[in-house]
Structures are given as structure tokens and as C-alpha cells.
Amino acid sequence: MSSYVGQDFDRLDDCLRLKVKGETVAKIGDIAVWSAGYITVGSAATGLKIAGTFAEDVDTTGIADGALFRGYVGPLVNVPKLDKLFWFDNATGGDAIVQADCGVKPAYIDGARKVTDTTTSRSLAGDIIKLSADALKVCVAIKPYGAA
């Protein structure tokens, strides 16, 4: 995403620049969540709300919550305007999403790039749409920001 660097804008297509939480380290494609009013990387925890995915690498080590990121208000985050499909890694073992979950159960955040159907100590990611042929990836529909 180097084409974004040095450009002066807060929005590009489905991306928004959002204030980021300090001590956040994320890669392009990692799950971006709201935590205490700031964007951070997804993790297996409750109380988080998915915002989308990071559209650029982020490292705010040693930076305070909400501080400028590379001279901007924050990093670019892919924020869906309509239900948008994202592919994430499937959890493993008993936490793995299976074909019978598709279209029936919601997916929950299980890490920076991983989802599960297990609700315990996790936050909602979106609706499970389908699995890859090898079941290692899960297609999840994320609702637009602010949608119930």
C-alpha cells in the first residue's frame, strides 16, 4: 500500500484514517477493531467492535493513544459501506468453523487474522459465508460501520 504514503487525505474509496491506539502493531489485512475509542488489532477478547481491516502496516510502539500516525490522524482502515466480504484464517481444533456453520452462525474474532465460531471471551466479527476448499480460510461478511 505504498501508494498511500505521502498523500494528504482522510478517505480513499472504502478506507478511512482513524485514530489508532498506542502500542498497536498490525500488518495489511489484519482485523481492525474499536477499543476504548481507538483502532487496534483484533484479538480474542470481549468488548471489541470490528471496524474492518488495516489497509497499511501500523506500528505505534511508543506512541500515545490517538497521536498522529505518519503525520496523519491515523492509519488507513478498510471500512465497509455495504456488507463486505473478507477472508480470514480459520481457528483450529474444536474452535474451527465448519461447513455446517456457513450461513447459520456468526464468526468471532480469534486474533489478528483469525476467526472462530466460539463465543466465549470473543467479540463479533460478522456472518460466516463460506469456507475455502481446504477449510483453512473463512469468508466473513462484515456489516457497514454503525449497522446493527
C-alpha positions, 0 to 999 in steps of 0.5 A: 500500500505504498501508494498511500504514503505521502498523500494528504487525505482522510478517505480513499474509496472504502478506507478511512484514517482513524485514530489508532491506539498506542502500542498497536502493531498490525500488518495489511489485512489484519482485523481492525477493531474499536477499543476504548475509542481507538483502532487496534488489532483484533484479538480474542477478547470481549468488548471489541467492535470490528471496524474492518481491516488495516489497509497499511502496516501500523506500528505505534510502539511508543506512541500515545493513544490517538497521536498522529500516525505518519503525520496523519490522524491515523492509519488507513482502515478498510471500512465497509459501506455495504456488507463486505466480504473478507477472508480470514484464517480459520481457528483450529481444533474444536474452535474451527468453523465448519461447513455446517456453520456457513450461513447459520452462525456468526464468526468471532474474532480469534486474533489478528487474522483469525476467526472462530465460531466460539463465543466465549471471551470473543467479540463479533466479527460478522456472518460466516459465508463460506469456507475455502476448499481446504477449510483453512480460510473463512469468508466473513461478511462484515456489516457497514460501520454503525449497522446493527 
